[in-house]
Amino acid sequence: MSAAKIAIVFPGQGSQAVGMLGDLSVSYSQIKETFDEASAALGRDLWALAQNGPAEELNKTQ
């Protein structure tokens, strides 16, 4: 039996919220691992931003 594949899709700008995916990441370590990879590539801690905000920074569309 093969492992299930999971995709988490957000509907676009404005769908993010401080704390998003925090609870789900407890069950699925791949979420935090993916944030870590993106953070390393961008040189910014995206997980901290997603979990702690501030919302004004998280909501920027630039």
Contacts in CASP RR format, 6 or more apart in sequence:
PFRMAT RR
TARGET T0000
AUTHOR 0000-0000-0000
METHOD contacts of the structure
MODEL  1
MSAAKIAIVFPGQGSQAVGMLGDLSVSYSQIKETFDEASAALGRDLWALA
QNGPAEELNKTQ
6 28 0 8 1.000
6 30 0 8 1.000
8 21 0 8 1.000
8 24 0 8 1.000
8 31 0 8 1.000
10 16 0 8 1.000
13 61 0 8 1.000
14 59 0 8 1.000
16 50 0 8 1.000
16 58 0 8 1.000
16 59 0 8 1.000
17 55 0 8 1.000
17 58 0 8 1.000
18 50 0 8 1.000
18 51 0 8 1.000
18 52 0 8 1.000
18 53 0 8 1.000
18 54 0 8 1.000
18 55 0 8 1.000
18 58 0 8 1.000
19 50 0 8 1.000
19 51 0 8 1.000
19 52 0 8 1.000
19 53 0 8 1.000
20 50 0 8 1.000
21 31 0 8 1.000
21 50 0 8 1.000
22 31 0 8 1.000
22 50 0 8 1.000
22 51 0 8 1.000
24 31 0 8 1.000
25 31 0 8 1.000
25 32 0 8 1.000
32 47 0 8 1.000
35 46 0 8 1.000
35 47 0 8 1.000
35 50 0 8 1.000
36 47 0 8 1.000
38 46 0 8 1.000
39 45 0 8 1.000
39 46 0 8 1.000
39 47 0 8 1.000
49 57 0 8 1.000
49 58 0 8 1.000
50 58 0 8 1.000
END
